[in-house]
Amino acid sequence: MELRMENLRLDDHDEARGILSQVLSILQKLEASESETAVVLEFINSTLKPRLDVLLAGDPVGIVWLIAELAKRDHFRDVLTDEAILTHVLALLIHQEKKTKLTACRALGNLCFDNDSAREIVVRLNGLHPLVQLIASLHEEAPLDVSLGQVCVGCLLNVTNDFDPLQKQALDSGILLLLLDFLKPGCGTPAFRGMTATCLYSLLCNANSGDYATTSGFVDTLCSYTMQTDDDIQGMVEILAKLSESDDTKRAVVDTSFAQFIVAKINEVKAEGGDDDDKEDFMENSTNLLVAVSCDEHCCSVLFHDDSFFSSCSNWLASTVPLLQSTAALIFGNFASNDSRAALLVERGVARQLIRVLEEAKLEDIVFAAAGALRNVAVLRGNRKKLIQEGCAKRLKELFLESGQLSIVCKAVAVLRLLVDGEGRDCVLVEDAHDDAFPGDLAVELGTDVAFVQKLKSHFETVDPRLQGEGFKRRALGGWDMSRTSWVSSSWLQGGRWTRCHPCPWLPLVPAARPGRVPV
């Protein structure tokens, strides 16, 4: 497509004709000199913009093609950001001829590329509506016009990218479902589907996109597309991680076997080794997605009984890769939400692995994740004696005394509280205990350890705002009776009496348990 000089309504002696010829010649070069740039800018300001109506009357498609070519370059795009120009470009989106619509899309996309001023004009002109209509009309044609479709989707990406007002308009228009259809098997070319995936990713990065992406089949299609094409796995995983707060998303990730697919990809990346920012981003988003998925009971049940998935998580727990260690610990902690699974985690040696992680790990997030997992395993009363025998209490006591990290200290206390409660007798300290309810060996050991009790008492009496209120009792200490702190300390030292504590629920462990975040 090029501009036809003979179609323009310019006299042969019109100075503009000569300048336009120069401009067309300059556009053929990859780089324009400073003087050539000045010629083009002069043409835009003195001819194109003042005489736009006359030029368009002669060759509307050719002039819009010229605008599209000029707008590829930053210094020309800024000057072309004009309401009159955009009005004419938008009007051609509803033209009957394909080449006209295609040229208008190119011009609009180039004008709006990284250009919020042009996007603001599009908002004022309600210019997104005809573009969405054009994309919708592609679904009515058989076969799909891939060349026009790819330009339309690319234009939509440039118009809306990182610009909230137009992204919200696009989401409100139902564009996600229109784009999703383009990802289905056999639709268009790989390049077209790749452009569509990129546009979807941009829209789904919008803070409000989750409300629009929970429709039936949406996540299933994303998962199937990624597994079949291997295109832009990193981008798709990031989208799914963002949407993973929805239970529907979690279950679709598991029911389509996408979780297992991601585990295989993680293992491939791990085997390849090497430091690469893209690989690191993929690993972080993938593991965040897997941990989020494991917070759902249906997903836990499926993944727990998947031998390959379970084996990979077990291997990660013994890995030297910190991210994989913490991920495995969080997933196993979520598996323990069910009594039968919690018992099997001890039986299969996972609890022993978690204790070994506590003994060997140096990074706070790994220790925190492993302790959180052991806390959930210890919710099942039948597991507690076995955990003590494996050395869990000994290591947790050491962590409590040695660690300067409040999160680690609190998590250690939470698990110890459960382990003490699980010894031969029911045990939390109260004043009206029956005569036959004496503490077990662990209770005596902790209650007669002056350093342990003094540190525990100091945390109860701290003025640190993070240790105040019911939220701290419930989440961090997991049920210690903080209203009787002075009596608890003295009773432990003297071997006081015990009775059953209130039931302690399991706590879901989420990707937020990593550094700088707090688990639910």
Helices and strands as residue ranges (DSSP letters): G 5-7, H 15-27, H 34-43, I 44-48, H 52-58, H 60-70, H 74-80, H 83-91, G 92-94, H 98-112, H 116-124, H 128-138, H 146-160, H 164-172, H 175-182, H 190-204, G 209-212, H 218-229, H 233-243, H 247-255, H 258-272, H 277-293, H 297-304, H 307-317, H 322-335, H 339-347, H 350-360, H 364-378, H 381-389, H 392-402, H 406-421, E 428-429, H 441-447, H 450-460, G 465-467, H 469-472, I 473-477, G 482-484, H 485-494, E 498-499, G 511-513
